[in-house]
């Protein structure tokens, strides 16, 4: 049975503006498939452009956070926000970056019991608190990050990623975005040899 990937219309690739179609084809060439987040958010091209511009600014910039640590933030906060799409998709990316088939499941369920470094646990404690009870974040939370070795720009990155993916999680819920099947095995089993 084939399930819809969104409750909203998903435009055909050939009907999209050239810049959006080109971005999707670049992702497809690299990943081997087009993640459903690209296909579903293309329903509104201007918002698609803004979403991915901010995503790339946060997730691809030079930072004191590793690529795996950025994905840990996404997976931990998305787990608390019950976002199936982001837990599955970013869990796959986390497994690949961390070269660890178990880490994403651990972080999504309870980062406090995950096999991660104390620095990463402090990072996720802050991110989850900001995601779930932002009004409770206080100076002690910032100090705990500093004591774990994070600078002010790192703290901004942690907060920015948390905030952006709160938006992403809610959009995924709104449109009933379905994860691609390909994500479920990424980083768990070796890819087929070419």
ABEGO torsion letter per residue (X at the ends): XBBBABABBBBBAAABBAAAAAAAAAAAAAAGBBBAAAAAAAABAAAAAAAAAAAAAAAABBBABBAAAAAAAAAAAAAAAGBAAAAAAAAAAAAAAAGBAAAAAAAAABAAABBBBAAAAAAAAAAAAAAABAAABBAAAAAAAAAAGBBAAAAAAAAAAAAAAAAAAAAAAAAGBBBBAAAAABGABBBBBX
